[in-house]
Amino acid sequence: MPERVEKKLLEEEKTYEIEQLMKEKRSEEYEVLEEVFDRSTLMIIYDFMNSGVIDRIYGVVKAGKEARVYWGKDKGGRELAIKIYLTVSAEFRKGMLKY
């Protein structure tokens, strides 16, 4: 095979692989637990825990149609009410705005 043809094939293969990587979505980034804990929400909670704002989250105190309230404690032992809005219903609402 001529060198220029081989070089062209390698370039096309590399371009194809890059395009496929860009198209590929990691499904675990879009998973949602309990309708509130998606990847971005978990990262924000992680930041709050690292900064000492939240020490522990125990469980759901109240669940409504737009949010859930969780019982938690800070580093000093004070009780916290942590309100987290439902990500699933927010996405649904965004889609419904067109109609």
Secondary structure, 3 states (H helix, E strand, C coil): CCHHHHHHHHHHHHHHHHHHHHHCCCHHHCCCECCCECHHHHHHHHHHHHHCCCCEEEEEEEECCCEEEEEEECCCCCEEEEEEECHHHHHHHHHHCCC
